[in-house]
Amino acid sequence: MSQLHEHVSSRHSFITGNMVRLNKRARPRNAAPGSYKVFAQLPERDGQLQYRVKSGYEPFYRTVTENELESEKALGAELVGLGKDG
């Protein structure tokens, strides 16, 4: 069972514990704004890598595809860089 996660994780862009955002193009109208935590990497379905994510503003988990997510770390790095230059 851990073999599955090791094999799958090498293909996923996000790991368990990462903070992500739903991208604006794919975000469902009823989705909570802000950050989501990645709780699990899920197997591929219809050629798309999937994740289980959760917002602190919703009582349930969402299953989303990788192309629906953006890294919050990249956004944070840009903001930190702006702070150092200014």
Backbone hydrogen bonds, N-H to C=O, Kabsch-Sander energy under -0.5 kcal/mol:
donor,donor_aa,acceptor,acceptor_aa,energy
5,H,1,M,-1.1
6,E,2,S,-2.2
7,H,3,Q,-2.6
8,V,4,L,-2.8
9,S,5,H,-2.7
10,S,6,E,-1.0
11,R,8,V,-1.9
12,H,8,V,-1.1
17,G,38,V,-3.0
18,N,15,I,-2.4
20,V,18,N,-0.5
20,V,36,Y,-3.1
21,R,70,E,-2.3
22,L,34,G,-0.5
23,N,68,E,-2.9
26,A,23,N,-0.6
27,R,23,N,-1.6
31,A,28,P,-1.8
36,Y,20,V,-2.8
37,K,54,K,-2.7
38,V,18,N,-2.7
39,F,37,K,-0.6
39,F,52,R,-3.2
40,A,52,R,-1.4
42,L,40,A,-0.5
42,L,50,Q,-2.7
45,R,48,Q,-2.5
48,Q,45,R,-1.7
50,Q,42,L,-1.0
51,Y,64,V,-2.5
52,R,40,A,-2.5
53,V,51,Y,-0.6
53,V,62,R,-2.7
54,K,37,K,-1.7
55,S,60,F,-0.5
56,G,35,S,-0.5
58,E,55,S,-1.2
62,R,53,V,-3.1
64,V,51,Y,-2.2
64,V,62,R,-0.6
66,E,49,L,-2.5
68,E,65,T,-1.9
69,L,66,E,-1.8
70,E,21,R,-2.5
72,E,19,M,-1.7
73,K,19,M,-0.6
75,L,71,S,-0.9
76,G,72,E,-2.4
77,A,73,K,-2.4
78,E,74,A,-1.8
79,L,75,L,-1.9
80,V,76,G,-2.4
81,G,77,A,-2.3
82,L,78,E,-1.9
83,G,79,L,-1.9
84,K,80,V,-1.7
85,D,81,G,-1.5
86,G,82,L,-1.4
